[in-house]
Amino acid sequence: MKKALFFTFFLFLCGCGYQIQSTKRPLNLSISSIAIPMVKSTSSFLGFEAKLTEMIRQQFISHSGLKIVPQDEADAVLIAEVVDIKTEPMSYAVREGSYEVTNSRWLKVKMVAKLVDRRTGKIIWSATFRERAVYNVVAQSPDPLETRYNETQALMTIGKQFSERIYLRTMERF
Protein backbone atom coordinates (compact mmCIF):
# COMPACT_ATOMS: atom_id res chain seq x y z
CA MET A 1 0.00 0.00 0.00
CA LYS A 2 2.82 2.42 0.89
CA LYS A 3 4.63 1.66 -2.37
CA ALA A 4 1.49 2.37 -4.38
CA LEU A 5 0.92 5.64 -2.53
CA PHE A 6 4.55 6.70 -3.04
CA PHE A 7 4.39 5.78 -6.74
CA THR A 8 1.17 7.78 -7.18
CA PHE A 9 2.70 10.79 -5.42
CA PHE A 10 5.84 10.50 -7.60
CA LEU A 11 3.74 10.40 -10.79
CA PHE A 12 1.76 13.42 -9.60
CA LEU A 13 4.94 15.44 -9.09
CA CYS A 14 6.34 14.41 -12.46
CA GLY A 15 3.09 15.08 -14.30
CA CYS A 16 2.13 18.42 -12.80
CA GLY A 17 5.11 20.36 -14.17
CA TYR A 18 6.93 20.97 -10.90
CA GLN A 19 10.65 20.41 -10.96
CA ILE A 20 13.25 20.36 -8.26
CA GLN A 21 15.72 23.11 -9.18
CA SER A 22 19.22 23.33 -7.78
CA THR A 23 20.12 26.88 -6.85
CA LYS A 24 23.80 26.35 -7.69
CA ARG A 25 23.29 27.46 -11.31
CA PRO A 26 21.09 30.26 -12.69
CA LEU A 27 17.71 29.17 -14.00
CA ASN A 28 17.54 29.35 -17.82
CA LEU A 29 20.86 31.16 -18.05
CA SER A 30 24.11 29.61 -19.20
CA ILE A 31 26.85 31.38 -17.27
CA SER A 32 29.49 29.84 -15.08
CA SER A 33 31.23 32.98 -13.84
CA ILE A 34 30.25 36.45 -12.74
CA ALA A 35 32.11 39.69 -12.08
CA ILE A 36 30.84 41.94 -9.32
CA PRO A 37 32.72 45.25 -9.49
CA MET A 38 32.48 47.84 -6.72
CA VAL A 39 28.97 49.22 -6.27
CA LYS A 40 28.88 52.90 -7.23
CA SER A 41 27.31 55.52 -5.00
CA THR A 42 27.00 59.25 -4.66
CA SER A 43 25.98 59.01 -1.01
CA SER A 44 27.80 60.51 1.93
CA PHE A 45 27.87 57.17 3.75
CA LEU A 46 31.58 56.50 3.39
CA GLY A 47 32.55 52.88 2.97
CA PHE A 48 29.01 51.69 2.28
CA GLU A 49 29.88 50.84 -1.33
CA ALA A 50 32.65 48.46 -0.28
CA LYS A 51 30.52 46.77 2.38
CA LEU A 52 27.56 46.39 0.00
CA THR A 53 29.83 44.94 -2.71
CA GLU A 54 31.24 42.49 -0.17
CA MET A 55 27.72 41.45 0.91
CA ILE A 56 26.65 40.79 -2.69
CA ARG A 57 29.80 38.80 -3.45
CA GLN A 58 29.40 36.79 -0.25
CA GLN A 59 25.81 35.93 -1.20
CA PHE A 60 27.02 34.41 -4.48
CA ILE A 61 30.01 32.68 -2.88
CA SER A 62 27.85 31.13 -0.16
CA HIS A 63 24.91 29.97 -2.24
CA SER A 64 25.83 29.54 -5.89
CA GLY A 65 28.20 27.50 -7.96
CA LEU A 66 29.23 30.56 -9.99
CA LYS A 67 32.85 31.63 -9.90
CA ILE A 68 33.52 35.24 -8.92
CA VAL A 69 36.17 36.42 -11.38
CA PRO A 70 37.63 39.69 -12.73
CA GLN A 71 35.47 41.55 -15.21
CA ASP A 72 37.54 40.64 -18.30
CA GLU A 73 37.19 36.89 -17.52
CA ALA A 74 33.49 36.78 -16.59
CA ASP A 75 30.52 35.47 -18.54
CA ALA A 76 28.31 38.14 -16.93
CA VAL A 77 28.92 41.40 -15.09
CA LEU A 78 26.73 42.76 -12.30
CA ILE A 79 26.64 46.55 -12.34
CA ALA A 80 24.98 48.27 -9.38
CA GLU A 81 24.65 51.86 -8.20
CA VAL A 82 23.09 53.39 -5.10
CA VAL A 83 21.20 56.38 -6.48
CA ASP A 84 19.45 57.72 -3.41
CA ILE A 85 19.78 57.50 0.37
CA LYS A 86 17.52 59.59 2.56
CA THR A 87 16.15 59.67 6.07
CA GLU A 88 12.66 60.60 7.19
CA PRO A 89 11.27 60.97 10.70
CA MET A 90 9.23 58.02 11.88
CA SER A 91 8.26 59.00 15.40
CA TYR A 92 8.60 61.95 17.74
CA ALA A 93 8.81 62.49 21.46
CA VAL A 94 7.51 65.69 23.08
CA ARG A 95 10.11 67.41 25.25
CA GLU A 96 9.63 70.44 27.46
CA GLY A 97 6.12 71.32 26.50
CA SER A 98 5.70 71.50 22.74
CA TYR A 99 9.30 70.85 21.66
CA GLU A 100 9.30 67.73 19.45
CA VAL A 101 12.36 65.53 19.09
CA THR A 102 12.74 62.74 16.57
CA ASN A 103 13.33 59.46 18.37
CA SER A 104 13.32 57.13 15.32
CA ARG A 105 13.86 57.59 11.62
CA TRP A 106 13.37 55.68 8.38
CA LEU A 107 16.47 55.11 6.30
CA LYS A 108 15.42 54.67 2.67
CA VAL A 109 17.80 53.50 -0.05
CA LYS A 110 17.24 53.19 -3.79
CA MET A 111 19.59 51.15 -5.97
CA VAL A 112 19.63 50.30 -9.67
CA ALA A 113 21.33 47.15 -10.87
CA LYS A 114 21.72 45.17 -14.05
CA LEU A 115 23.33 41.92 -15.12
CA VAL A 116 25.08 42.18 -18.49
CA ASP A 117 26.30 39.39 -20.74
CA ARG A 118 29.93 40.42 -21.15
CA ARG A 119 30.38 38.72 -24.54
CA THR A 120 27.38 40.30 -26.27
CA GLY A 121 26.74 43.39 -24.13
CA LYS A 122 23.09 42.33 -23.85
CA ILE A 123 21.31 43.17 -20.61
CA ILE A 124 20.11 39.94 -19.00
CA TRP A 125 18.05 41.76 -16.37
CA SER A 126 17.81 45.23 -14.90
CA ALA A 127 15.89 46.41 -11.87
CA THR A 128 15.38 49.22 -9.41
CA PHE A 129 15.44 48.10 -5.79
CA ARG A 130 14.05 50.10 -2.87
CA GLU A 131 14.52 49.10 0.73
CA ARG A 132 14.02 50.79 4.06
CA ALA A 133 14.85 50.18 7.69
CA VAL A 134 14.14 52.02 10.90
CA TYR A 135 16.72 53.12 13.45
CA ASN A 136 16.62 54.86 16.83
CA VAL A 137 17.79 58.43 17.28
CA VAL A 138 19.39 58.91 20.69
CA ALA A 139 19.14 62.63 21.40
CA GLN A 140 20.17 62.61 25.06
CA SER A 141 22.96 60.01 24.82
CA PRO A 142 26.36 60.72 26.37
CA ASP A 143 27.89 59.16 23.23
CA PRO A 144 27.09 61.20 20.09
CA LEU A 145 28.10 58.27 17.87
CA GLU A 146 25.30 56.04 19.16
CA THR A 147 22.79 57.39 16.62
CA ARG A 148 25.37 57.06 13.83
CA TYR A 149 25.95 53.43 14.86
CA ASN A 150 22.18 52.75 14.76
CA GLU A 151 21.99 54.33 11.31
CA THR A 152 24.92 52.20 10.09
CA GLN A 153 23.21 49.04 11.39
CA ALA A 154 20.05 50.01 9.46
CA LEU A 155 22.21 50.50 6.37
CA MET A 156 23.71 47.02 6.81
CA THR A 157 20.20 45.55 7.11
CA ILE A 158 19.28 47.21 3.83
CA GLY A 159 22.52 45.95 2.24
CA LYS A 160 21.65 42.39 3.24
CA GLN A 161 18.20 42.76 1.68
CA PHE A 162 19.71 44.13 -1.54
CA SER A 163 22.25 41.30 -1.76
CA GLU A 164 19.52 38.68 -1.33
CA ARG A 165 17.29 40.29 -3.94
CA ILE A 166 20.13 40.59 -6.48
CA TYR A 167 21.08 36.97 -5.89
CA LEU A 168 17.50 35.76 -6.39
CA ARG A 169 17.07 37.96 -9.46
CA THR A 170 20.16 36.37 -11.00
CA MET A 171 19.71 32.77 -9.94
CA GLU A 172 15.94 32.28 -9.82
CA ARG A 173 15.13 34.94 -12.45
CA PHE A 174 12.26 36.67 -10.61
N, C-alpha and C positions, 0 to 999 in steps of 0.2 A: 504494500500500500504506500509506504514512504517513497519507494523508488518511482512509482507511478506519479505521485504528487510532485516530486522533484523534477521528473521528466516533463510534466505538464508546465510547471513553472519555468523551466529552462526554455521550452518551446515558446512560451508567451513572451519572454524577454527577447528572444531572437526574432520573433515575428512582429513585434510592435515597433521596431525601429530604434529602440534604445541601444546604445553602445557604451561599453566601458572605455573611457578615454584616458590615457596616461597624460599627465600634465607635464611630462619631461620635454615634450616637443610641441611647438605651436600647432594648433588645430588648422588644417587646410592651408598651411604655409610651409614652404620648403626652405628653411634656413637652419643652419647649424651653428652660426656664430652671430654675435651682436656687439656693436660698439655703443658705449654709453658715455659720450663726452660730458664735460662739466655742464651742469644746468646753468643757464644764463639767468641773470636777474638784475633789475634796476633798483632793488629795494635797499633800504639802509640797514637791514639785518645782516651784519657782516658775518661771513662764514656759513650762512645758511645754504648757499649754493653747494658748497663742498659736502656738507652733511646730507643734504637731499640727494646729491649724486651718489654718495656712499650708500644711502638707504635703498635707492633703486637698484644699484648694482648687487647689493646683498640679497635683495629679494630674488633676483635672477640666479645668483650663485646658489642660494639655499633651496630653491624649488624647481629649477629647470635643468635640462640637460644641455642648454646652450652654452657655448664658450664665450666668455667676455674677452674681446680682443681689441687691438688698436683699430682705429677707423679705416685705415687703408687695407686691412685684412678681413674686415667683417662682411658678412652677407647682407646685414641690415644695420642701420644707424638710427638710434633713438635721439631725437633732438627735442629738448624741453627748455621752456623759459617761463620763469615766474614773472607775470605781467602786472600784478597788482597785489599789494598787501596793505590792509587797512584795519583799523580798530574802531569799534563803535561801543558806546556804553550799553551795558546790559541791565545793571541794577544800580540803584543809588541808596545812600544812607543819609538821613537828615542829621546835620550837626548844628549845634548852637542855634536853635530856632529854625530858620528857613534856609540855612546854608546846606546845599546838597553836595555830597561827595560821591564820586563813582567808586563802588566797591567791587564790581566785576565788569569785564569787558569781553566783547566778541573779538576774536582775531579772525579775519577773513582773508583767504589767499586764493588768487586765481592763477592758473597755470595753463599754458598751451603746450601741447606735445604732439609729435608725429613720429612715425616709424617709416623710414625710407629704405627702399631696396637700393643698396649702394651700386650695384651693377647697372641698373636701368635708370635710376633716379626717380622711379615711380613711388608715389606715396602709398604705403600699404594701409595705414590708418592715420587719422589726425583727430584730435579732440581737445576740447576746452574743459578743464577740471576746476571745480570750485569746492573748497572745503572750508569749514570753520570750526573753531574750538573756543571755549570760554576759559578765562583765567581770572584769578583774584587780584585786585588792586589793593595793596596794603599801604594805606595813607599814613597811618600813625606808627609804622614800624621803625625800630631803631636802626635797621639795616636798609638803606635806600635801594639796594640791589635785589631785594626780595621780590618786588613786583617785576623787575626785569627777568629774574629767574623763572617766575610763573609764566611770563609771556614766552620765554624761550621753550619751556616745556610744552605749551600750547602749540608752538611752531613745530616742535618735534612730533607731536601727535598728528598734525596736519601732514607733515612729511611722510609719516608711516602710511597714512590713508592714500596719499598720492602714489607712493611706491606700489602699494597693493593694487590700486586701480590700473596703473600702467602695466603691471605684470599681467593682470587678468585680460586687459585689452589686447596685449600681444599674444598671450598663450591660448586664451579661450575665445578670443575674437568677439567679445561683446562689451 
